[in-house]
Amino acid sequence: MSIFRKTMKALGFSGEDDEFEAQPYTAENITNACIREKERQDNESDVTPSASRVGEDKEEELQLPDTLLDTLLELLNKSLPDYILAALDKEAEKKYLFDRLDKPFKEFICAVNERARESVSRKWKTEHLNLTKEMEEARVKMKELEEQRNTMQSAQLSAERQKRAVAEKVHELEARIAALE
């Protein structure tokens, strides 16, 4: 056994409570563990359909990438002497770190995601309102232009009728002049 496991046992952490301890801690396994935990929580409480959707969103938020855990472990192990580093079980250390960060980190990530969603939602609503306003203004302007076009078309038709009437009157007068001569 590694020093880390012995230390954990001495502190009262047996590690026997997790049935998936033997699995390596990849992003997929961590994600699956998060999903199983969320399903357990959902099964314990009555969930409405809208709350079910929120639960599905949170499952997506609960993914801890391997790179994050590896970076955290690297930072923590940086100060340790080489002989202790050689004796450490990296997978057990990763699991322990994941277990300790599990709830607070997930809550922090959920809070950050919620704030981001609210911010994006506000921006979307503002943009939606602006676009709706612009669209309404464009409709009003289009209606005004349509009315102007109709007015101009009726004026043009009226002018053409007057022109024809004047042309007919000229022909009539020319015919009268020709008849009088």
Salt bridges, closest charged atoms under 4 A:
ASP18 OD2 - LYS95 NZ 3.46
GLU37 OE1 - LYS106 NZ 3.55
GLU56 OE1 - ARG53 NH1 3.14
ASP57 OD1 - ARG53 NH2 3.04
GLU61 OE2 - ARG117 NH1 2.66
ASP70 OD1 - LYS94 NZ 3.00
ASP89 OD2 - ARG5 NH2 3.01
ASP99 OD2 - LYS95 NZ 2.30
ASP102 OD1 - LYS106 NZ 2.54
GLU136 OE1 - ARG139 NH1 3.58
GLU146 OE2 - ARG149 NH2 2.56
GLU174 OE1 - HIS171 ND1 3.96
